[in-house]
Amino acid sequence: MAGRRATAGRPVILARNEDFTRNNWNKHLAYRPAGQYAVGGTPSVADGQWTLGNGLSVPVPARSCAYSAMPDAAGPSEASHGIGDGFFFEERGVSERNVAVSATNSMATNDQAAKADPFGAVGVAESVIPTLLLPQALSARQGAQLLGGYVTRFGASEPNGVLIGDPDECWYVEIGSAHHWVAVRVPDDSYVAVANGLRVHDVDLDSADVLHSPDLFEFAVRAGLPGLLDRHRFNFAEAFGVLGVPYNVDRIWLAQSILTPSLRQQPRLRQYPLFLRPDSPIEITDVMRVLRATYAGTVLAGKADRPIGYEKTAESHIITLDRDLPPELAGTIWQAVSTPLGAPYMPLYSAMTEIPAGYGRGGNEFTPASAYWAFHGANALRSLARPDSPAWWPDFERACVRQAAVMRVALAEAYRTDKQAAVGLARSYSIGAAVEAVDGAVSATAQLLTEIAAAGGSSHSLALRAAPATPSMTS
């Protein structure tokens, strides 16, 4: 996440790779006109209680609003308390109030914290956090307070890191045990990089920029949690987490070395700075570079096991929240469907309420009607048949980045004369980008399959690999 004064053009940015344990994990785009609890006839609501897909039951919220989401295609069958409508592992979204949530980074808790405040079988979890927060949060800060309040009252079933933002600020929340959590406001001139280990440290629990469970410090002292416990320089990550794991710190080092190369930090430290200023304002292309980053050309090449750019990424997103644009146009989600190593980021304005058919179809087995499988299949086929050939999508992505600056000016100008037309333009552009991206993936797959067939099978594999590269799609 990055604050406004850390970014080019001054949007707040939230970005994350949603990684999984296997390659095939279909994700859908969705638009929710209202929270799950406000859907008429929903069996998840009874007697004033809302039961979410993992079994967590909370009072029905007093308000509801529309939001975008990206649930698992298999969500209804995954949910132990599902109602068959896919409100499960929604992962990321922007609400009509321009509050964004990206959830979660899975974490690990140390034995002392887990024993002192053990996680329950059912509680606040990754699978329901966006569904819980996006329909009701009024701001990023209030979203952090809501999430923390649910953890304090109902307990968590796992440790997590959660990103919450609005056009003015962003907050990073960590859940360290069943009932204990901390939230920190990212400074306006800084960014925070997170992997799969707790990160919050050296924070003043009495600061207005820090929120936490009511008796967090007292609990840490009573439980004898690790570290030198200091209320005004509290190391939440050491008290509740596990420091120095290469799987995590290698990626923090890599991200910080890309955005703040002047710092020249040693790899594999136990803990890295929580907040850093970038050497130059962060561009959207810089975030794309981070989310695709590997250790090639670094001192960890051949040593580190887990890069940031990862084949087993189900989807990747970069959310920008721009307070200099009208509220209906402030949010943009740069969405890569499947791994960003093999698919482009396409700009989808949060004003988009209609989802192209292919983005709401298919499962974890191949189907030609699915947008996920268009991207994932094209990448898989290229990796198998012609791994050294140029990818089809970079020209499309670069065109989208160039067009974004033009669209920002055009939408702001259009809004001044015709608000409805400006919102309609944003929606049409988003749908067009999504459809064009799928068409590019399908065309690349068709051309590659044609070349494979023409090559006559495995006996001509060397000739196939030497064939001319598939032309890049133009925008």
N, C-alpha and C positions, 0 to 999 in steps of 0.2 A: 504494500500500500504506500501511497505517496500523497503528501499534503499539497495544497494549491501552489505554494511558492516554490515547490520542488519540481514542478512540471512545466513543460513548454505549453503556453496557452492557458495555463493555470486551472486545469480541471483537477479535481480529486480523482485518484486512480486506485482501483482495486483489481487485482489480477491473480489468477490461480490455475494451475494444472490439476484437473481431477483425475488422479491416477487410480488404476485398479490392479488386480492380481492376475488378470489375463487380458489378452488382446481384444477379444470380441465382447464389447459391452455397449450396447446401443443406448444412445441418449436421444430424447425428444425435446423439441422446443414446445413450450406451452404458454398460453396467456390465460390467466385466471381473472375473470371479471370480479370475483369476490373471494374471500377466504373460504376454506373448505367448510367451516362451521356456518357460513352464511348461504350455502347452497341448499335450495329447497329440497326437502325430503331426504337429506343426507342421514344415513343411519349412524354416522359417527357422533351425532349430537342427541343427547337424551337427558332430561331432568337438569338442564343447565350445565351439563358437563360435555366437554369435547374430548373424544378419545382419538388420538392420532394413530398413524399407521403402525407404530411400534408398541402401542398399548398405553403410552403416557396419557393420563386423563387430567385435564385442567378446566377451570371455569371458562365458559364461552366468553370470548372477548366482547367488550362493549362496542367496538367499532370494527369496520372492515373496509378494505379498499382493494382495487385491482393491482395485479403485479404479473411480471413475466417470470418464467421458471424453466428449468431444464431437468425433468425427472428421468429416472431410469425407465426404459421401455418395459422392463419386467417388473416395474414397481408394484402393480396390483398383486402379483403372485409372491413377491418378496415380503410384503407387509403382513405381519402376524395379525394385525387388526385392520387390514385394508378393506376398503369398500368398493374396490374395483375401478377407481377413477384416477389412479396414478399420482396421488399426492404423497409421494414417497421418494426420498433422496432427490429433492428438487434442486439442491446444490447451489444455484445462483439465481439472482433476479434483481429487478428494479421495480419498485412500487410506483403507483401514480403520485405518491408524495415525494418521489425522488430519493427514497431510502434504498440503498443497495445492500445486499447480504451475499457473501460468498462463504459457504460452509460445507466441509471443514477441512483443516489440516489435522489428521489423526496424530495423536501424541502418545507418549508413554509416561507413566507415573512410577516413582520409586517405591520400594517395598514399604518404607516407613509411612509414607503418606497414604498408600493404598490400605495399609492395615489400620491406620488411625481413623480413616473415614472412607470405608470401602464403597465402591460403586455398586449400585443395585442392578438387578436384572432388567428392570424397566425404568426409564428416566429420560432426561434431556439427552438427545443423541444426534449425531450427524444426520440421520435419516429424516428427522422432523424439524430441525432448527429453522431452515428457510420458510417452511410451511407455517411455523409458529410465529415468526417475527414479521415477515414481509407484509401481511395484510393489516397489521395494527401499529407498527412503529411509526412515530411522527418525525423522528430525526435519528441520526446515527447515535447520539448520546443516549436518547431514550431507548433505542434498540438494545444498546449495551445494558442499560438498566433493566429492561424487560427480561433479557436473557439471564442476567445474573439473578434476578428475582425468582425466575422459574427454577434455577439450579438450587438456590437457597431453600426454597419452599418444597420442591418436589424431588430434588436430587438428580444427579446425572448418572448415566449408565456407562460412560466412557470419558476419557480426557480428550479435549479438542482445542483447536485454535480457530477463531471465527473472525472474519473481516466484515465490518459494518461501516458504511459511508453515506454521506449526503453531499450536496454541492458545496458545503462550507467546511466540513471536517470529516475525518475518519477515525474510527476506534478499533483497536485490536483487543480481542477478549480471549483469555485462556482459562480453561476449566481444568483444575489440577487434582481434584478429588470429588467425591460425591456431592459435597455441599460448599466447596470453596473455589473461588474464582477471582480473577483480577482483570480489569480493563484499563487500557492506557490510550490516551489521545495521541495520535501521531502528530508531531510538531509540523506546522505548516511548511517549513523549509526542509523537511526530511522525509526519508522513506524507511520502511521496515521490511526485511526479508525473512521469511519463515520457511522451515522445512518440516520435518516430523518430530521435532523436539521442542519442548517448552522454551520460550525465548525471553520472557519478561524478567528484567533484573535492574537493580540500582534505581528503583522508583520510590518516591516519597508517598507513602500510603495516606498522608494527610493533604496531598496536593489536589487542587480542583481538576487536574488533568488525569487523575487516577480514581477509578471506582473499584470496589472489592466487596467480597462477602463480609457481613457485619463484624465477625470476630476473627478475621483472617490471621492477624498477627498473634493474637492470644492463642489461637489454635496451634499455630506453628510452634510456639514456645512450649505449650503443654505437651504436644506430641513429640517434642525433641527432634524436629525435622532438621535435615542437614543444612550446613552453612552457618555463617556468623549472622545471626538474625538481628537486623537493624530496621526499625520501623521507617526510618527516613532514607534508607538505601536498601530497600527490601529486594532480595533475590528470590523471586517466586520460582524461577526455573530451577534453581538449585534446591530449594526447599521441597518442591513437589516433583521435579522431573529427574532426568538422567542426562548429565552433561558430557560433552566431548565425544559423542558417538559419531564415528566418521560418516556413516550413512546420512547424518543430518548436517554436521558442521561443514562437511565438504561442500555442500550446496550453498550454505550461507556464505562461505568464503568465495565461492564462484560468483554468486550474484553481486556481492559487494565489490569484488574486483572488477566487474564489468561497469558498474555505475559509479564507483569511486576508486578508480585505478590509482590515483595519487597516494592512497593510504598505504599500499604495499604491505599488507598483513601476511603473517606466516600462516600456512595452512595447518589445519587440525589443532587449533586452539580449543580449550575447553568451552570457551564462550566468546562470542563476538559482540561488538557494539550493537545495542538494540536499535538505535536510530542513527542514521548517517545522512549527511548532506551529499547530494550527487555532485560530481565535478562540473556538470553542466545540466541545464534543465532537461528533465526526462521527457523524451519524445515517445510517441506510441510505438515507434519502431525499436526503441531501446528496450521496451517491455517485451516486445516480441522476441528480441534477441535473448533476453534473460530466460524466457520460458522455453526457448529452444536450445539453451546452452548445454554444451558438453565440455569435457576436460581437454579436448584436443588443443595442443599448443600451450598447455599449462604444465606446471610442475607436478600436477596430480594425474597427468595422462598415463594410463596403464597401471595406476595405483588405486584410484577411486573406483568404487563399484557402481555407484548410482549417480548419474548426471541429473540435471534438471529436465532437459529434453529427453523424453522417454517414450518408447514405443507403446507401452501399456497405458497410455493416457486416453481416457474415454472422451474427454472434451477439455478445451482450454478456453478461458475467457479473460478479457481485459475490459473492465467497466470504467467509463469516464463519466464524471458528473460535473457539469459546467454551469456555474451560477451566472455566467454572463449571457447565457441563452435563456429564452422564455421557459417557464417551468415545464410545459408540455414537451419541450425539445432538449431538455438538459441532460438526459441520460442516453448514453450509447453503449451497447455491448458489442465489442469486437469478439466474435465467436468463431472458434475453430471446432469443427465437429470431427471427432476422433483425434488422433495425435497431431499436434501442430508441426511435427516433423514431416508429416505427409499431407497436410491440408492447410488451406489459407485461413487467415482471420478475415472475416467479413463484417462490415459495420451494420448493426441492427439497432435502429433507434428504439428506445423503450416505448415510444408512442405506437409501435407496431402491434396491432391487436389481432391481425389475421396471420395464421401460420400456413405457409405453403404445404400442400398435402404431403410431400415426401418427407418433411421434417417431423411429421407426427405418426410415421408408419414404421412397421418392421420390428423384429426382435433381435435376438442374439445369433440367429442363423441367417445366412445371406438371403436377401430378397431384392430383386431389381427395383422395387418401388420405393426403397428406403434411401433417404438422403445420407444417413449415417453410412450405409453400405456403399453408396457411390464414392464417398471420400475414402473410407476404410478399405474398400475393395480395390480402388485404383492404386492406393499406396502399397497394399499387399502384393498386387500383381506386378507392379514395377519393381518392388524389392526382390521378388523371386526371379523375374525374367530379365530385367535390365537395370540392376541396381546402380550402375554407373551413369545412367542417362539422366539428363536434366528433368526436374519435376515439371508438371504442367502448370502449377499454380502461382509461382512467384510474380509473373507479370500481372496477373489478376489482382493479387494482394497489393502490389505497388500502385496500381491504378486506383484502388480503393483508398489508399493512404493519400494520394494526391487529390482525389476528389473530395475527401473529407474536409480539407481546408476551404474548398470552393463551396461545398454544401453548407458549411457553418455560416458563411457570409450570406449565401442565398436564402437560407431558412430564416435568419434574423431579419433580413430585409422584407421577405414575404410576410412574416408575422406582423410587421408593423402596418401592413396594408390589408391583410386578410388572414386572420389567425387560423381559420378552418382550412384554408388552402395550404398553409404552411405545414400544418400537421398532416394533411393528406399527402403532401409531397414527401415528407419524411417516411411515412408508411409505405408509399409506393416505391421509393428508393430502396428501402430495406428489403421489401419483397423481391424487387428486381435483382438486388445483389445476391440474395439467397438462391434464387432460381438460376442466375447466371453461373454461380459457383458450382451448383450441381451439374449443370449442363457441361461445364468444363471438365469435371471429373468423369462424367459418362463418356464424353468424346475421347478423352485420353485412354480410358479403358477399352473403348471400341477399337481405337487405332492399334493399341498394343495387342489385343486379341487377334486382329486382322493380320498383324505381322507374325504372330506366333503360328497362326494357321498357315500362312504363306510359307513359313520356314519349314514346314513339314514335320514338326516334332523334335524329339530330343536329339536326333542325329545331326540336326542343324543348329544346335544351341549356340555354337561358337559364332556362326554366321549371324544369328539373331542378335547376340550381344554386340556385334560389330555394326549393326544396322544404324542408319541415321537416327538421331534423337527425335522423340515425339515433339512436334512444334508446340510451343507454349500458347496457351489460350490468350487472346487479346481482349481487352475490355473496351 
